[in-house]
């Protein structure tokens, strides 16, 4: 098992923050133009050893290349797809809430929501959207992972090795308990329902980043079962 170097952990936090923005924030024309002008999908700061990360980036680059012909319409198309996939006019086609996959009857604001909220508060964080959005939403959870990784780096650089390890252990536990159990199912739904390469790419990128981090903790993904598990020594 290979854990993170300090540089890799810092890079992974940037990648997770970027992924959080991709799933949580409604895209607009300004975002589409930024993606094109700044080449945001040219490379990932972390995780390119995972095939899904490279496939995801490639799909989003291809979408950007095609979208240059009509940026206004392309941005409008992305907005409609983001709403349909992740928010839903009724039920979203690829829900980004953990509770959808893990709670009986897919109840929102259930046990998983409360458990995640408690962890945020344990680390001095609270969701700004607590009143109208579940805390176990994928974008918020990716951002929390990024925060824990940054904290591990910061505490390590300050000389507090024990606190740094605690933050990294918290990231591993959060990944195992609240993210890996359903990311494969979410990826499948995105593949099934996304009509643009942009969101097909988002699904692959997020899955690949989680799988790349899991591998650093000795956790492997079984393609046949769609489940993650620790490797045996």
C-alpha positions in Angstrom: 0.0 0.0 0.0 1.3 3.4 -0.9 0.0 6.4 1.1 0.3 10.0 -0.1 3.3 12.2 -0.2 2.7 15.8 1.0 2.7 17.0 -2.5 0.2 14.3 -3.7 -2.1 15.1 -0.8 -2.1 18.8 -1.6 -2.7 18.0 -5.3 -5.6 15.6 -4.4 -7.3 18.3 -2.3 -7.2 20.6 -5.4 -8.7 17.9 -7.6 -11.5 17.1 -5.1 -12.4 20.8 -4.8 -12.6 21.0 -8.6 -14.7 17.9 -8.7 -17.0 19.3 -6.0 -17.6 22.4 -8.2 -18.4 20.2 -11.2 -21.3 18.4 -9.6 -22.6 20.9 -7.1 -22.7 24.2 -9.0 -25.0 24.9 -11.9 -22.8 25.7 -15.0 -23.3 29.0 -16.8 -21.8 30.7 -19.9 -19.0 32.2 -17.8 -18.0 28.7 -16.6 -18.1 27.2 -20.0 -15.9 30.0 -21.4 -13.5 29.6 -18.5 -13.2 25.8 -19.2 -12.4 26.5 -22.8 -10.1 29.5 -22.4 -8.1 28.1 -19.4 -7.9 24.5 -20.6 -9.4 23.2 -17.3 -9.6 19.7 -18.6 -6.2 19.4 -20.1 -4.8 17.6 -17.0 -5.7 16.7 -13.4 -3.4 17.7 -10.5 -3.9 14.2 -9.1 -5.2 10.8 -10.2 -4.2 10.5 -13.8 -2.9 7.0 -13.1 -6.5 6.0 -12.9 -8.1 5.3 -16.3 -11.4 6.9 -15.4 -9.7 10.2 -14.6 -8.0 10.3 -18.0 -11.2 9.2 -19.8 -13.3 11.8 -17.9 -10.9 14.6 -18.8 -10.8 13.5 -22.5 -14.6 13.4 -22.7 -14.9 16.9 -21.3 -12.2 18.2 -23.6 -14.1 16.8 -26.6 -17.3 18.4 -25.4 -15.5 21.8 -25.1 -14.1 21.5 -28.6 -17.5 20.9 -30.1 -19.2 23.5 -27.9 -17.1 26.4 -29.2 -19.4 26.7 -32.2 -22.3 28.0 -30.0 -21.3 28.7 -26.5 -24.6 30.2 -25.5 -26.6 27.2 -26.5 -24.0 24.8 -25.2 -24.1 26.4 -21.8 -27.9 26.3 -21.8 -27.8 22.6 -22.7 -25.5 21.9 -19.7 -27.7 23.8 -17.3 -30.7 21.7 -18.4 -28.7 18.5 -18.1 -27.3 19.4 -14.6 -30.8 20.1 -13.4 -32.2 16.9 -14.9 -29.4 14.6 -13.7 -28.5 15.9 -10.2 -31.4 18.1 -9.0 -34.5 16.8 -10.8 -37.8 18.5 -11.6 -39.2 15.4 -9.9 -36.7 12.8 -9.1 -33.1 13.3 -10.3 -31.9 10.7 -12.8 -28.5 10.4 -11.1 -29.0 11.7 -7.6 -25.9 13.2 -5.8 -27.3 12.4 -2.3 -25.8 9.5 -0.4 -29.1 8.9 1.3 -30.7 8.1 -2.1 -28.4 5.0 -2.4 -28.1 4.0 1.3 -31.4 4.8 3.1 -34.5 2.7 3.0 -36.9 4.1 0.4 -34.2 6.6 -0.5 -35.3 9.0 2.2 -33.6 12.3 2.3 -32.4 14.0 5.5 -32.1 10.5 7.1 -29.4 8.8 9.2 -26.6 9.3 6.7 -27.4 13.0 6.4 -27.2 13.4 10.2 -24.0 11.3 10.4 -22.3 13.5 7.8 -23.5 16.7 9.4 -22.1 15.5 12.7 -18.7 14.9 11.1 -18.7 18.4 9.6 -19.3 19.9 13.0 -16.7 17.7 14.6 -14.2 19.5 12.3 -15.7 22.9 12.9 -17.7 23.1 9.7 -21.3 23.5 8.9 -23.1 23.5 5.5 -24.1 27.0 4.5 -27.1 25.3 2.8 -28.1 23.3 5.8 -31.7 24.4 5.8 -32.6 23.4 2.3 -29.9 20.9 1.1 -28.8 17.6 2.6 -25.3 17.6 4.0 -24.7 14.2 2.3 -24.7 15.8 -1.1 -21.7 14.7 -3.3 -20.3 18.2 -3.9 -20.3 19.0 -0.2 -18.7 15.7 0.6 -16.0 16.0 -2.0 -15.3 19.5 -0.6 -15.1 18.1 2.9 -12.6 15.5 1.8 -10.5 18.3 0.2 -10.6 20.1 3.5 -9.4 17.1 5.5 -6.5 16.6 3.1 -5.5 20.3 3.4 -5.7 20.0 7.1 -3.5 17.0 7.1 -0.9 18.9 5.0 -1.2 22.0 7.2 -0.9 20.2 10.5 2.0 18.2 9.2 3.9 21.3 8.1 3.3 22.9 11.4 5.0 19.9 13.1 1.9 18.3 14.6 2.3 14.8 13.1 -0.3 13.2 15.3 -3.0 15.7 14.3 -2.0 15.4 10.7 -2.5 11.6 10.8 -5.8 12.1 12.5 -7.0 14.3 9.6 -5.8 11.7 7.1 -7.4 8.9 9.0 -10.7 10.9 9.1 -10.5 11.3 5.3 -10.0 7.5 4.9 -12.9 6.7 7.2 -15.2 9.2 5.5 -14.3 7.9 2.1 -14.9 4.3 3.2 -18.1 4.9 5.1 -19.9 7.6 3.1 -18.5 7.8 -0.5 -17.2 4.5 -1.9 -20.3 2.5 -1.1 -22.4 4.3 -3.7 -20.0 6.1 -6.1 -20.1 3.1 -8.6 -23.9 3.2 -8.7 -23.9 6.9 -9.2 -21.4 6.6 -12.0 -23.6 4.0 -13.7 -26.6 6.3 -13.5 -24.6 9.2 -15.0 -23.4 6.9 -17.8 -27.0 5.8 -18.4 -28.7 9.2 -18.4 -26.1 11.8 -19.4 -26.6 13.0 -23.0 -23.4 15.1 -23.2 -19.8 14.1 -23.0 -19.3 16.8 -20.4 -21.4 15.1 -17.8 -20.3 11.6 -18.9 -16.8 13.0 -18.2 -17.8 14.4 -14.8 -19.1 10.9 -13.8 -15.8 9.3 -14.8 -13.6 11.9 -13.2 -15.3 11.8 -9.8 -15.3 8.0 -9.8 -11.7 7.9 -10.8 -10.5 10.4 -8.2 -12.2 8.4 -5.4 -10.8 5.2 -6.7 -7.3 6.7 -7.0 -7.5 7.8 -3.4 -8.9 4.5 -2.2 -5.9 2.7 -3.8 -3.6 4.7 -1.6 -5.3 3.2 1.4 -5.0 -0.3 0.0 -8.6 -0.4 -1.2 -9.4 -1.9 -4.6 -12.5 -1.8 -6.8 -14.0 -5.0 -8.2 -15.4 -4.3 -11.6 -17.6 -7.4 -11.5 -19.3 -6.6 -8.2 -19.0 -2.8 -8.3 -17.7 -2.8 -4.7 -14.6 -1.5 -3.0 -12.7 -3.6 -0.4 -9.4 -3.6 1.4 -6.7 -5.8 0.0 -5.5 -8.6 2.2 -1.7 -8.6 3.0 
